[in-house]
Amino acid sequence: MKTSFKLGGFIAALAAVLAVAFGVGNATGPIGQTAQATSHSGDDMTDNAGHGQAGHDNTDSKASGRAGHGGGASKQPGGLMISEHGYTLDLDSTILAAGRTSVKFRVTGPDGEPVTDYEPTHDKDLHFIAVRRDMSGFQHVHPTLARSGDDAGTWTTDLDLTSGAWRVFADFRATAHGETMTLGSDLSVPGTYQPAPLPPVSQTAEVDGYTVTLKGQLVPDESSELTLSVSRDGQEVTDLEPYLAAYGHLVALRSGDLAYLHVHPEGEPGDGVTEPGPDITFFASAPSAGAYRLYLDFKHDGVVRTAEFTVQAGKSAPVSGEAGSGEPTAQPSGSGSAGHGGHSH
């Protein structure tokens, strides 16, 4: 009898303890809810990583319900991924020799086959951009496509490469997809590598006797106007020649990850409004504050030249000679190269 009484008391006490524990558990939230919240957080991280999150951008604010450090950009910049929408940039080799080098690659579609049907953008089926990871050596070329035979879908072009790490971009619009996309991939060039520092911020660039001046500022998550004026020997150039259906083409790359920005030109040759210089106007949006490299391509006297700038997005600076003006302006660096093109969307 005593044993039965003690056992019954123990069971009653245990039941009371369990009841209290259950009440506390409900007050602090069921275990299932906690696990679900943890799972969502993990999905956000996985999705951002899978989308090739660049710099401080949060590329999946819809899934996470919050904006990233880049100001909540709804779409990440181009060129950060080797594959997108089922299309993949497939290089024959990612290790190439220094010097004048042949490059072969394909763009494969969602079916895994090389794409052979493209819609031209700015007079070309595909624009191929190469730049060293220190943002030097910029080149914009237009490869040749094999449309039939065993090499159907293979693009071929030549690049001038120096030792170091390179990034290449394929900018195109596949007919089956219907929208322009930019895919990127890394290249390695063996040899002694001497990295070049990012050129300082400046408002003018010199190239082959031409001076290009930039007005305007890149603004994070906001479209802004950039106007570049071309002059030679102190005289405005008012007879720029059309190149790829425009008077100028602009590539913008973010320092650090080389995110490829979409830059839109204003007007086009023959539209009855756009003048052939000295001003060339573009609209661009920066995904985050920070340093960017701009590469302006223009054609004059039958030669394509590239003026290169470093700009700082998200910061205001006075125009040269107007200290304290407080007027927001982009500040480019003064360097340039001839013979390579820039490109804009």
FIDRENKOL-642215 format. One record per residue (C-alpha): residue number from 1; residue in three letters; x, y, z. Coordinates in steps of 0.5 Angstrom, whole numbers, plus 2048, in hexadecimal, padded with zeros to 3 digits. Example, Ala and Ser with C-alpha at 12.3 -4.5 7.8 and 13.67 -1.06 7.14 Angstrom:
REM residues 2
+------+------+-----+-----+-----+
! resi ! resn !   u !   v !   w !
+------+------+-----+-----+-----+
!    1 !  ALA ! 819 ! 7F7 ! 810 !
!    2 !  SER ! 81B ! 7FE ! 80E !
+------+------+-----+-----+-----+
//
This chain:
REM residues 345
+------+------+-----+-----+-----+
! resi ! resn !   u !   v !   w !
+------+------+-----+-----+-----+
!    1 !  MET ! 800 ! 800 ! 800 !
!    2 !  LYS ! 806 ! 805 ! 802 !
!    3 !  THR ! 809 ! 803 ! 7FB !
!    4 !  SER ! 803 ! 804 ! 7F7 !
!    5 !  PHE ! 802 ! 80B ! 7FB !
!    6 !  LYS ! 809 ! 80D ! 7FA !
!    7 !  LEU ! 808 ! 80C ! 7F2 !
!    8 !  GLY ! 802 ! 80F ! 7F1 !
!    9 !  GLY ! 805 ! 815 ! 7F4 !
!   10 !  PHE ! 80B ! 815 ! 7F0 !
!   11 !  ILE ! 806 ! 815 ! 7EA !
!   12 !  ALA ! 802 ! 81A ! 7EC !
!   13 !  ALA ! 808 ! 81F ! 7ED !
!   14 !  LEU ! 80B ! 81D ! 7E6 !
!   15 !  ALA ! 805 ! 81F ! 7E3 !
!   16 !  ALA ! 805 ! 826 ! 7E6 !
!   17 !  VAL ! 80C ! 827 ! 7E4 !
!   18 !  LEU ! 80A ! 825 ! 7DD !
!   19 !  ALA ! 804 ! 829 ! 7DD !
!   20 !  VAL ! 808 ! 82F ! 7DF !
!   21 !  ALA ! 80D ! 82E ! 7DA !
!   22 !  PHE ! 808 ! 82E ! 7D4 !
!   23 !  GLY ! 805 ! 834 ! 7D6 !
!   24 !  VAL ! 80C ! 838 ! 7D6 !
!   25 !  GLY ! 80D ! 835 ! 7CF !
!   26 !  ASN ! 807 ! 838 ! 7CC !
!   27 !  ALA ! 808 ! 83E ! 7CF !
!   28 !  THR ! 80F ! 83F ! 7CC !
!   29 !  GLY ! 80D ! 83C ! 7C5 !
!   30 !  PRO ! 80C ! 835 ! 7C3 !
!   31 !  ILE ! 812 ! 831 ! 7C1 !
!   32 !  GLY ! 80F ! 830 ! 7BA !
!   33 !  GLN ! 80F ! 838 ! 7B9 !
!   34 !  THR ! 816 ! 839 ! 7BB !
!   35 !  ALA ! 819 ! 834 ! 7B6 !
!   36 !  GLN ! 815 ! 837 ! 7B0 !
!   37 !  ALA ! 818 ! 83E ! 7B2 !
!   38 !  THR ! 81F ! 83B ! 7B2 !
!   39 !  SER ! 81D ! 837 ! 7AB !
!   40 !  HIS ! 81B ! 83E ! 7A8 !
!   41 !  SER ! 821 ! 841 ! 7AA !
!   42 !  GLY ! 825 ! 83C ! 7A7 !
!   43 !  ASP ! 821 ! 83C ! 7A1 !
!   44 !  ASP ! 823 ! 844 ! 7A0 !
!   45 !  MET ! 82A ! 842 ! 7A1 !
!   46 !  THR ! 82A ! 83D ! 79C !
!   47 !  ASP ! 826 ! 840 ! 797 !
!   48 !  ASN ! 82B ! 847 ! 797 !
!   49 !  ALA ! 831 ! 842 ! 796 !
!   50 !  GLY ! 82E ! 83F ! 791 !
!   51 !  HIS ! 82C ! 845 ! 78D !
!   52 !  GLY ! 834 ! 847 ! 78D !
!   53 !  GLN ! 833 ! 84D ! 793 !
!   54 !  ALA ! 837 ! 852 ! 791 !
!   55 !  GLY ! 83B ! 857 ! 796 !
!   56 !  HIS ! 835 ! 85A ! 79B !
!   57 !  ASP ! 82F ! 859 ! 796 !
!   58 !  ASN ! 82A ! 854 ! 799 !
!   59 !  THR ! 827 ! 851 ! 792 !
!   60 !  ASP ! 821 ! 84E ! 795 !
!   61 !  SER ! 81E ! 853 ! 799 !
!   62 !  LYS ! 817 ! 850 ! 797 !
!   63 !  ALA ! 819 ! 849 ! 79B !
!   64 !  SER ! 81C ! 84D ! 7A1 !
!   65 !  GLY ! 817 ! 852 ! 7A2 !
!   66 !  ARG ! 81C ! 857 ! 7A3 !
!   67 !  ALA ! 821 ! 85C ! 79F !
!   68 !  GLY ! 828 ! 85A ! 79E !
!   69 !  HIS ! 82E ! 85F ! 7A0 !
!   70 !  GLY ! 82E ! 861 ! 799 !
!   71 !  GLY ! 827 ! 865 ! 79A !
!   72 !  GLY ! 823 ! 85F ! 798 !
!   73 !  ALA ! 824 ! 85F ! 790 !
!   74 !  SER ! 81F ! 85A ! 78D !
!   75 !  LYS ! 824 ! 857 ! 788 !
!   76 !  GLN ! 82B ! 855 ! 789 !
!   77 !  PRO ! 830 ! 858 ! 784 !
!   78 !  GLY ! 832 ! 854 ! 77E !
!   79 !  GLY ! 838 ! 850 ! 77D !
!   80 !  LEU ! 839 ! 84D ! 784 !
!   81 !  MET ! 836 ! 846 ! 782 !
!   82 !  ILE ! 839 ! 841 ! 77D !
!   83 !  SER ! 832 ! 83E ! 77C !
!   84 !  GLU ! 82B ! 842 ! 77C !
!   85 !  HIS ! 824 ! 840 ! 779 !
!   86 !  GLY ! 827 ! 839 ! 777 !
!   87 !  TYR ! 82C ! 83D ! 773 !
!   88 !  THR ! 834 ! 83B ! 774 !
!   89 !  LEU ! 83A ! 83E ! 772 !
!   90 !  ASP ! 83F ! 838 ! 770 !
!   91 !  LEU ! 846 ! 83A ! 76F !
!   92 !  ASP ! 84A ! 835 ! 76B !
!   93 !  SER ! 850 ! 837 ! 770 !
!   94 !  THR ! 850 ! 83B ! 776 !
!   95 !  ILE ! 858 ! 83B ! 776 !
!   96 !  LEU ! 85B ! 83F ! 770 !
!   97 !  ALA ! 862 ! 841 ! 76E !
!   98 !  ALA ! 864 ! 849 ! 76F !
!   99 !  GLY ! 864 ! 84D ! 768 !
!  100 !  ARG ! 860 ! 84D ! 762 !
!  101 !  THR ! 85B ! 847 ! 764 !
!  102 !  SER ! 856 ! 843 ! 760 !
!  103 !  VAL ! 84F ! 842 ! 765 !
!  104 !  LYS ! 84A ! 83D ! 763 !
!  105 !  PHE ! 843 ! 83C ! 767 !
!  106 !  ARG ! 83C ! 83A ! 766 !
!  107 !  VAL ! 836 ! 83D ! 769 !
!  108 !  THR ! 831 ! 837 ! 76B !
!  109 !  GLY ! 82A ! 837 ! 76C !
!  110 !  PRO ! 825 ! 834 ! 771 !
!  111 !  ASP ! 825 ! 82D ! 76C !
!  112 !  GLY ! 82D ! 82D ! 76D !
!  113 !  GLU ! 82E ! 82E ! 766 !
!  114 !  PRO ! 832 ! 834 ! 763 !
!  115 !  VAL ! 82E ! 83A ! 761 !
!  116 !  THR ! 82E ! 83C ! 75A !
!  117 !  ASP ! 828 ! 841 ! 759 !
!  118 !  TYR ! 829 ! 848 ! 75C !
!  119 !  GLU ! 826 ! 84F ! 75C !
!  120 !  PRO ! 82B ! 854 ! 75A !
!  121 !  THR ! 82C ! 85A ! 75F !
!  122 !  HIS ! 830 ! 860 ! 75D !
!  123 !  ASP ! 831 ! 85D ! 756 !
!  124 !  LYS ! 834 ! 856 ! 759 !
!  125 !  ASP ! 832 ! 850 ! 75B !
!  126 !  LEU ! 837 ! 84F ! 761 !
!  127 !  HIS ! 83B ! 854 ! 765 !
!  128 !  PHE ! 841 ! 851 ! 768 !
!  129 !  ILE ! 845 ! 855 ! 76D !
!  130 !  ALA ! 84B ! 854 ! 771 !
!  131 !  VAL ! 84F ! 857 ! 777 !
!  132 !  ARG ! 854 ! 855 ! 77C !
!  133 !  ARG ! 852 ! 855 ! 783 !
!  134 !  ASP ! 855 ! 85B ! 785 !
!  135 !  MET ! 851 ! 85E ! 77F !
!  136 !  SER ! 856 ! 860 ! 77A !
!  137 !  GLY ! 857 ! 85D ! 773 !
!  138 !  PHE ! 850 ! 85E ! 771 !
!  139 !  GLN ! 84E ! 85B ! 76B !
!  140 !  HIS ! 847 ! 85B ! 767 !
!  141 !  VAL ! 847 ! 856 ! 761 !
!  142 !  HIS ! 842 ! 853 ! 75C !
!  143 !  PRO ! 843 ! 84C ! 75B !
!  144 !  THR ! 842 ! 848 ! 755 !
!  145 !  LEU ! 83C ! 842 ! 756 !
!  146 !  ALA ! 83D ! 83B ! 752 !
!  147 !  ARG ! 835 ! 83A ! 750 !
!  148 !  SER ! 836 ! 833 ! 74D !
!  149 !  GLY ! 83B ! 82D ! 74D !
!  150 !  ASP ! 83E ! 82A ! 753 !
!  151 !  ASP ! 840 ! 831 ! 756 !
!  152 !  ALA ! 838 ! 833 ! 756 !
!  153 !  GLY ! 837 ! 838 ! 75C !
!  154 !  THR ! 83F ! 839 ! 75D !
!  155 !  TRP ! 841 ! 841 ! 75D !
!  156 !  THR ! 848 ! 842 ! 75C !
!  157 !  THR ! 84C ! 849 ! 75D !
!  158 !  ASP ! 853 ! 84B ! 75F !
!  159 !  LEU ! 855 ! 84F ! 765 !
!  160 !  ASP ! 85B ! 852 ! 768 !
!  161 !  LEU ! 85D ! 84F ! 76E !
!  162 !  THR ! 862 ! 851 ! 774 !
!  163 !  SER ! 863 ! 84D ! 77A !
!  164 !  GLY ! 85E ! 84D ! 77F !
!  165 !  ALA ! 857 ! 84B ! 781 !
!  166 !  TRP ! 852 ! 84D ! 77C !
!  167 !  ARG ! 84A ! 84E ! 77B !
!  168 !  VAL ! 847 ! 84D ! 774 !
!  169 !  PHE ! 83F ! 84F ! 773 !
!  170 !  ALA ! 83B ! 84C ! 76D !
!  171 !  ASP ! 835 ! 851 ! 76C !
!  172 !  PHE ! 830 ! 84F ! 768 !
!  173 !  ARG ! 828 ! 84D ! 766 !
!  174 !  ALA ! 827 ! 846 ! 764 !
!  175 !  THR ! 821 ! 846 ! 760 !
!  176 !  ALA ! 81D ! 841 ! 764 !
!  177 !  HIS ! 81E ! 845 ! 76A !
!  178 !  GLY ! 81C ! 84C ! 767 !
!  179 !  GLU ! 820 ! 850 ! 76D !
!  180 !  THR ! 827 ! 852 ! 76D !
!  181 !  MET ! 82C ! 84F ! 772 !
!  182 !  THR ! 833 ! 84F ! 774 !
!  183 !  LEU ! 837 ! 849 ! 777 !
!  184 !  GLY ! 83E ! 849 ! 77A !
!  185 !  SER ! 843 ! 845 ! 77B !
!  186 !  ASP ! 84A ! 845 ! 77D !
!  187 !  LEU ! 851 ! 844 ! 77A !
!  188 !  SER ! 858 ! 843 ! 77C !
!  189 !  VAL ! 85E ! 845 ! 778 !
!  190 !  PRO ! 865 ! 842 ! 77B !
!  191 !  GLY ! 86B ! 846 ! 77C !
!  192 !  THR ! 86D ! 84C ! 781 !
!  193 !  TYR ! 868 ! 850 ! 783 !
!  194 !  GLN ! 868 ! 857 ! 785 !
!  195 !  PRO ! 862 ! 85A ! 787 !
!  196 !  ALA ! 860 ! 861 ! 785 !
!  197 !  PRO ! 85D ! 865 ! 78A !
!  198 !  LEU ! 856 ! 868 ! 789 !
!  199 !  PRO ! 857 ! 86F ! 786 !
!  200 !  PRO ! 855 ! 875 ! 78A !
!  201 !  VAL ! 84E ! 879 ! 789 !
!  202 !  SER ! 84F ! 87E ! 784 !
!  203 !  GLN ! 84A ! 882 ! 77F !
!  204 !  THR ! 84E ! 881 ! 779 !
!  205 !  ALA ! 851 ! 87C ! 775 !
!  206 !  GLU ! 856 ! 87D ! 76F !
!  207 !  VAL ! 857 ! 878 ! 769 !
!  208 !  ASP ! 85B ! 879 ! 763 !
!  209 !  GLY ! 85A ! 880 ! 763 !
!  210 !  TYR ! 853 ! 880 ! 765 !
!  211 !  THR ! 850 ! 883 ! 76C !
!  212 !  VAL ! 84A ! 880 ! 76E !
!  213 !  THR ! 846 ! 884 ! 774 !
!  214 !  LEU ! 841 ! 880 ! 778 !
!  215 !  LYS ! 83B ! 884 ! 77C !
!  216 !  GLY ! 836 ! 880 ! 780 !
!  217 !  GLN ! 836 ! 87B ! 786 !
!  218 !  LEU ! 835 ! 874 ! 787 !
!  219 !  VAL ! 82F ! 873 ! 78C !
!  220 !  PRO ! 82E ! 86D ! 790 !
!  221 !  ASP ! 827 ! 86A ! 78E !
!  222 !  GLU ! 825 ! 870 ! 78A !
!  223 !  SER ! 826 ! 871 ! 782 !
!  224 !  SER ! 82A ! 877 ! 781 !
!  225 !  GLU ! 82D ! 87B ! 77B !
!  226 !  LEU ! 834 ! 87B ! 779 !
!  227 !  THR ! 836 ! 880 ! 773 !
!  228 !  LEU ! 83D ! 87F ! 770 !
!  229 !  SER ! 840 ! 884 ! 76C !
!  230 !  VAL ! 846 ! 883 ! 767 !
!  231 !  SER ! 84B ! 888 ! 764 !
!  232 !  ARG ! 851 ! 888 ! 761 !
!  233 !  ASP ! 857 ! 88E ! 761 !
!  234 !  GLY ! 852 ! 892 ! 765 !
!  235 !  GLN ! 84C ! 892 ! 760 !
!  236 !  GLU ! 846 ! 88E ! 761 !
!  237 !  VAL ! 845 ! 888 ! 75C !
!  238 !  THR ! 83E ! 889 ! 759 !
!  239 !  ASP ! 83F ! 883 ! 753 !
!  240 !  LEU ! 83F ! 87D ! 757 !
!  241 !  GLU ! 83E ! 877 ! 753 !
!  242 !  PRO ! 839 ! 871 ! 754 !
!  243 !  TYR ! 83C ! 86B ! 757 !
!  244 !  LEU ! 837 ! 865 ! 759 !
!  245 !  ALA ! 831 ! 869 ! 758 !
!  246 !  ALA ! 833 ! 86F ! 75D !
!  247 !  TYR ! 838 ! 875 ! 75D !
!  248 !  GLY ! 83B ! 872 ! 764 !
!  249 !  HIS ! 83A ! 86B ! 768 !
!  250 !  LEU ! 83C ! 86B ! 76F !
!  251 !  VAL ! 83D ! 865 ! 774 !
!  252 !  ALA ! 83D ! 866 ! 77B !
!  253 !  LEU ! 840 ! 861 ! 780 !
!  254 !  ARG ! 840 ! 861 ! 787 !
!  255 !  SER ! 847 ! 860 ! 78B !
!  256 !  GLY ! 848 ! 85A ! 78F !
!  257 !  ASP ! 843 ! 855 ! 78B !
!  258 !  LEU ! 843 ! 858 ! 784 !
!  259 !  ALA ! 83B ! 858 ! 784 !
!  260 !  TYR ! 839 ! 85A ! 77D !
!  261 !  LEU ! 834 ! 860 ! 77D !
!  262 !  HIS ! 82F ! 861 ! 778 !
!  263 !  VAL ! 830 ! 868 ! 775 !
!  264 !  HIS ! 82B ! 86B ! 770 !
!  265 !  PRO ! 82D ! 870 ! 76B !
!  266 !  GLU ! 828 ! 876 ! 769 !
!  267 !  GLY ! 826 ! 877 ! 762 !
!  268 !  GLU ! 82A ! 874 ! 75C !
!  269 !  PRO ! 82D ! 876 ! 755 !
!  270 !  GLY ! 828 ! 878 ! 750 !
!  271 !  ASP ! 822 ! 879 ! 755 !
!  272 !  GLY ! 822 ! 881 ! 753 !
!  273 !  VAL ! 823 ! 883 ! 75A !
!  274 !  THR ! 82A ! 880 ! 75D !
!  275 !  GLU ! 830 ! 884 ! 75B !
!  276 !  PRO ! 836 ! 881 ! 759 !
!  277 !  GLY ! 83A ! 884 ! 75F !
!  278 !  PRO ! 83D ! 887 ! 762 !
!  279 !  ASP ! 838 ! 884 ! 768 !
!  280 !  ILE ! 837 ! 87D ! 769 !
!  281 !  THR ! 831 ! 87B ! 76E !
!  282 !  PHE ! 830 ! 875 ! 772 !
!  283 !  PHE ! 82B ! 873 ! 777 !
!  284 !  ALA ! 82E ! 86E ! 77C !
!  285 !  SER ! 82C ! 86B ! 783 !
!  286 !  ALA ! 831 ! 869 ! 788 !
!  287 !  PRO ! 82F ! 863 ! 78D !
!  288 !  SER ! 833 ! 865 ! 793 !
!  289 !  ALA ! 838 ! 86B ! 795 !
!  290 !  GLY ! 83F ! 86A ! 793 !
!  291 !  ALA ! 844 ! 86B ! 78E !
!  292 !  TYR ! 843 ! 869 ! 787 !
!  293 !  ARG ! 847 ! 869 ! 780 !
!  294 !  LEU ! 844 ! 86C ! 77A !
!  295 !  TYR ! 846 ! 86A ! 773 !
!  296 !  LEU ! 843 ! 86F ! 76E !
!  297 !  ASP ! 844 ! 86D ! 766 !
!  298 !  PHE ! 844 ! 872 ! 761 !
!  299 !  LYS ! 846 ! 873 ! 759 !
!  300 !  HIS ! 849 ! 878 ! 756 !
!  301 !  ASP ! 84D ! 879 ! 74F !
!  302 !  GLY ! 84C ! 871 ! 74E !
!  303 !  VAL ! 84F ! 86F ! 755 !
!  304 !  VAL ! 84B ! 86C ! 75B !
!  305 !  ARG ! 84E ! 86F ! 762 !
!  306 !  THR ! 84D ! 86D ! 769 !
!  307 !  ALA ! 84D ! 873 ! 76E !
!  308 !  GLU ! 84D ! 870 ! 775 !
!  309 !  PHE ! 84B ! 873 ! 77C !
!  310 !  THR ! 84A ! 871 ! 783 !
!  311 !  VAL ! 844 ! 874 ! 787 !
!  312 !  GLN ! 842 ! 873 ! 78E !
!  313 !  ALA ! 83A ! 872 ! 78E !
!  314 !  GLY ! 836 ! 875 ! 794 !
!  315 !  LYS ! 83B ! 87A ! 796 !
!  316 !  SER ! 83A ! 882 ! 794 !
!  317 !  ALA ! 841 ! 886 ! 791 !
!  318 !  PRO ! 841 ! 88D ! 78F !
!  319 !  VAL ! 843 ! 88E ! 787 !
!  320 !  SER ! 84B ! 88F ! 786 !
!  321 !  GLY ! 84C ! 897 ! 788 !
!  322 !  GLU ! 845 ! 897 ! 78C !
!  323 !  ALA ! 847 ! 895 ! 793 !
!  324 !  GLY ! 841 ! 895 ! 797 !
!  325 !  SER ! 83C ! 895 ! 792 !
!  326 !  GLY ! 839 ! 88F ! 795 !
!  327 !  GLU ! 836 ! 88D ! 78E !
!  328 !  PRO ! 836 ! 886 ! 78D !
!  329 !  THR ! 83B ! 883 ! 788 !
!  330 !  ALA ! 83E ! 87D ! 785 !
!  331 !  GLN ! 846 ! 87D ! 786 !
!  332 !  PRO ! 849 ! 879 ! 781 !
!  333 !  SER ! 851 ! 877 ! 780 !
!  334 !  GLY ! 855 ! 879 ! 77A !
!  335 !  SER ! 857 ! 873 ! 776 !
!  336 !  GLY ! 855 ! 871 ! 770 !
!  337 !  SER ! 857 ! 86C ! 76A !
!  338 !  ALA ! 856 ! 86B ! 763 !
!  339 !  GLY ! 853 ! 866 ! 75E !
!  340 !  HIS ! 84E ! 862 ! 763 !
!  341 !  GLY ! 847 ! 864 ! 764 !
!  342 !  GLY ! 842 ! 865 ! 76A !
!  343 !  HIS ! 83B ! 863 ! 76A !
!  344 !  SER ! 834 ! 865 ! 76C !
!  345 !  HIS ! 82D ! 862 ! 76C !
+------+------+-----+-----+-----+
//
